[in-house]
Amino acid sequence: MALNKFYKKKSKKNQKKFGKSKKIIDLCHNLNNLIYFTNTMEKTLSFDVAEMTENELLTDFSLGTNYPTIKASERRRRRTR
């Protein structure tokens, strides 16, 4: 990876600093992903999963930056059924 090459060029002292900050950044990313995942789980569990298409389920449950494709108006319509 390009990051590893960048770290190798630094001195030993600086390498330790970069290593720690990288771990902290990774932990922050993991935490953000977890928060996003729990939020989407709450939203998706509030209406019937059987009505959702496969594509909607895939985007809703993914941990990446794919935000749910279901619009707010669609959510409201599904709740009132």
Secondary structure, 3 states (H helix, E strand, C coil): CHHHHHHHHCCHHHHHHHHHHHHHHHHHHHHHHHHHHHHHHHHHHCCCHHHCCHHHHHHHHCCCCCCCCCCHHHHHHHHHC
